[in-house]
């Protein structure tokens, strides 16, 4: 794994852990959503495992993408906005950078 991809993976994991903390009610930017907190914490662990080399980023990034798209679909179906929709777009942007690095590395 390149240093750039490792750095993006660490940042992505931190974003997912932040979202999990917010949805667990530890940070008061949104209301608690327990299921979202659990999924985001798991995805954060997946990305952290990729960053330290315990899991292939070619597996971690698609797993994170599927989980994030599923969460975004729920946000859109529930008509949530603000933090909930914003954090999902931040997650998707970080994953896009990670995928770009993953598929363009030499």
N, C-alpha and C positions, 0 to 999 in steps of 0.2 A: 504494500500500500504506500502510495506517495505521501510525502509530508503534507501536501496541500489537502489531499482527501482525508487524511487523519485529522487535520485541523477542522475541516468542515464537519466531519463526523462528531467531533467533540462539541462543537458549537450546536449542531443539530440535537445531540443528546441533551445538552443544557436547556435548549428551547423546549423540548418535550418534557423534561423534568419541571421546568417552570410552569408549563401548561397543566401538568399533573398536580402540582402544588396549588395552583389557582382553582382547579376543579375539585380539589379535596377541601377547599375552604381555608387553606393556610395563608393564602394571599387574597385579599379582598378586592379583586378586579372583576369577578363574576360570581354568580351563585354556585354553590356546590353541585356537582354532577358526578356522583361516585363512579359510575361506569366509565365515563370519560377519563377520570383520574387514573383508574386502573389501566386502561388501554394505553394512555399516554405514558405512564410509568414503564409499562412493558416495552413500548416502542423506544423509549429513552434507553432502557437497558440493552435492547437489540443494537442500537446505534453505538452505545458505549462499548459493547462487546466487539463490534467491528473496529472501533477506533483503537482498541488495545490488541487486536489481532486474534481474539478468541472466536470470531465469526467472520466469514467472508463478506466483504461489502457487497458482492454480487448477490448475496442472499439478503443481507440486512436492508439494503435500500428498497428492493421491491416489497419486502414485508412492511416497511415503514410507509411506503407509498400507498399500498392497499389499505392499511389501517387509517391513514390520514384521509384518503378519499371517502372511506366509509364514514368517518367522523364528520367530514364536510357535508356529506349527503344528509346525515341526521340534522346537522345545524340548519341546512337549507330547508329540509322538510318541516322542522319545528319553527321556522321563521325567526331564528335567533340572529342577532347581529352583534355589533360592537366587538368586544373582546373575542367572542367565540368564532366569529367568521374571520376576524383579523388574524388570529393566531394560526388558523388553518392555512391562510394564504402565506403567512411567514414560513410555516412548515413546508409547504409546497415549493416555495422559492428556494429554501435551503436544500431540499431534496433535489431540485432541478440542478443546482450547482454541483451537488455530489454526483448525480448521474452524469453530468457533463465531464467531470474529472474522472469518473470511473471508466467512461467509454472513450476518452481521448488520451489517456495516459499511454506512454510508449512502452 
